[in-house]
Amino acid sequence: MKKAFVISLLLVCVFLTGNVEMALAQECTTYLCTGKWSCGDEQWTDCVEICIDKGYAEIEGYCWGCDLGGRSLFSSNKNFVGIGGSCGPDLRCSVELRGRSMTVDLYEVGSPPSCMEQLRCVKSNECVTD
């Protein structure tokens, strides 16, 4: 009976350790961003969260998000590209992380090729994202 208890306890510890490692593998960071539309005067602020896990990332802001399914620039964990959606059109996304700042370029599918949204961001504890 004692051996069964010890083995069960060991298995539970291994299971919990694996779950903690999985939870810790994905790192999420919140940024406060200033956005600008390149084909006009429109500017706004947005709270953006990016979660990175083993070279892949997801990024989400107010009414938009992108699956950054692949790394760019020779597999760097600082530069990502991907696709996403918004409350409006589909998006093409590019993210560049630099220390405590981040630049996000969003290209709306169907917009003129020279028009894009750019978010310049800094890490922030002031933002709460859902």
VEXPADO-704289 format. One record per residue: residue in three letters; x, y, z of N, C-alpha, C in turn. Coordinates in steps of 0.2 Angstrom, whole numbers, plus 5000, padded with zeros to 4 digits. Atoms other than C-alpha are relative to their C-alpha. Example, Ala and Ser with C-alpha at 12.3 -4.5 7.8 and 13.67 -1.06 7.14 Angstrom:
# residues 2
Ala500449945000506249785039500450065000;Ser499649944999506849955036499650055003;
# end
This chain:
# residues 130
Met500449945000500050005000500450065000;Lys499649945000501450125004500350014993;Lys499749995007502250094987499650034995;Ala500549985004500650124978499950085001;Phe500149934999500450294987500650044998;Val499449975002502250344984500050014992;Ile500049995007502150304965499450054998;Ser500549955002500450394964500250075001;Leu499749934998501250544973500550024995;Leu499549995005502650534961499750024993;Leu500349985007501550534945499650075001;Val500349934999500550684952500550055000;Cys499549945001502150784954500250014993;Val499749995007502750744937499450034996;Phe500549965004501050794930499950075001;Leu500149934999500950954939500650044998;Thr499449975002502750994935500050024992;Gly500150005008502350964916499550064999;Asn500549955001500851084918500350075001;Val499749934998501851224926500550024995;Glu499649985006503151214912499650024994;Met500549985006501751224899499850075001;Ala500349934998501051374908500550054999;Leu499449965001502751454909500350014994;Ala499749995007503251424891499750064996;Gln500349945003502051554885500050065004;Glu499949944997502551724889499550064997;Cys500449955002501251864888500250075003;Thr499849934997501652054889499550054997;Thr500549955002500552204888500350064998;Tyr499749945002500952364879499550054999;Leu500549945001500152534878500350034993;Cys499849995007500152584859499750074998;Thr500249945004499952744849499949984993;Gly500150025007499152704832500050064995;Lys500149955005499252804816499849964993;Trp500250025007498352774799500550034995;Ser499549975005499652804785499650044995;Cys500449965005498252874773499550055003;Gly500449954997497553004784500350035007;Asp499849974994497653104800499849965007;Glu500350044994496852974812500649985004;Gln499650034995497752934828499649975006;Trp500350024994497252834843500549965005;Thr499650044995497852734858499749935001;Asp500350074999497652544861500449965005;Cys499650054996498152414874500049944996;Val499950055004498952274865500449945004;Glu499750054997499452104872500349954995;Ile499650055004500751984864500249955004;Cys499850064997500951804869500549964995;Ile499550045004502551714863500149935003;Asp499950074998502751524864500549974995;Lys499650035004504251444856500150024993;Gly499949975006504451564842499450014996;Tyr500649985003502651584838499750055005;Ala500349954996501551724844499350014998;Glu500649975002499851794845500050075003;Ile500049934997499451974847499350024999;Glu500749985000497752054851500050075003;Gly500249934998497152234853499250015000;Tyr500749995000495452314853499749994993;Cys500450015006494352244839500549974995;Trp499650035005495852154830500549955004;Gly499550054998497052014832500449964995;Cys499650035005498451914823500349945003;Asp499650064999499151744823500650004996;Leu499349995002500951764821500349934999;Gly499850075001501251584815500749994998;Gly499350015002503051604809500450065002;Arg499549954999504551694813500350034994;Ser499649975006505451814801500750015002;Leu499349984999507151874799500549955003;Phe499550054998508151714801499849975007;Ser500350044994507051634815500250045007;Ser499949964994507251784827499450005004;Asn500649994996506151794842499850075001;Lys500149934999506051974840499650034994;Asn500349985006505251984823499549954997;Phe500550055002503551904817499650034995;Val500549985005502351904803499549955000;Gly500650045000500651834801499450034997;Ile500649985002498851854797499550005006;Gly500549994995497351904807499350034997;Gly500649975002495651984807499850065005;Ser500249954996494752134814499250015000;Cys500749995001493052204816499850024993;Gly500149985007493252264798500349944996;Pro499750045005494352184785500549955003;Asp499450044998495652044786500650045000;Leu499349964999497452094791500649964998;Arg499350035000499252054787500350045005;Cys499749974994500352084802500749995000;Ser499350004999502152124805500150035007;Val499849974993502852144823500850005001;Glu499349994999504552204828500150015008;Leu499949994992505052184847500750035000;Arg499449974998506452304853500150025007;Gly500049994993506852294871499350015004;Arg500749994997505352374880499550034995;Ser500549985005504552434864499949954995;Met500350055006503652354849499750054995;Thr500349975006503152414832499649954997;Val500450045003501652334824499750034994;Asp500349985006501152354806499549964998;Leu500650045002499452304800499850034993;Tyr500249985007498952304782499349974999;Glu500650035001497152284779499949984993;Val500150035006496652164765499550044996;Gly500449965004495852264751500150085000;Ser499849935000496552434756500550024994;Pro499549985005497652534744500749975003;Pro499450034997499352444745500550055004;Ser499549954997500252604751499750025007;Cys500449984994498952624766500149945005;Met499950054994499352534783499950045006;Glu500149984994499052554801500749985004;Gln499450014997500652574812499950015008;Leu500049994993500652554831500750005003;Arg499449994997502152614841499849995008;Cys500250024994502152534858500549995005;Val499550014995502952524875499749965005;Lys500350054995502752394889499750045005;Ser500449964996501452454901499649955005;Asn500450044995500652384917499350045001;Glu500649965000499252514915499449974996;Cys500550035004498352414902499749945003;Val500350074998497152274906499649984994;Thr500350035006496652164891499649945002;Asp500550064999495252034891500249954995;
# end
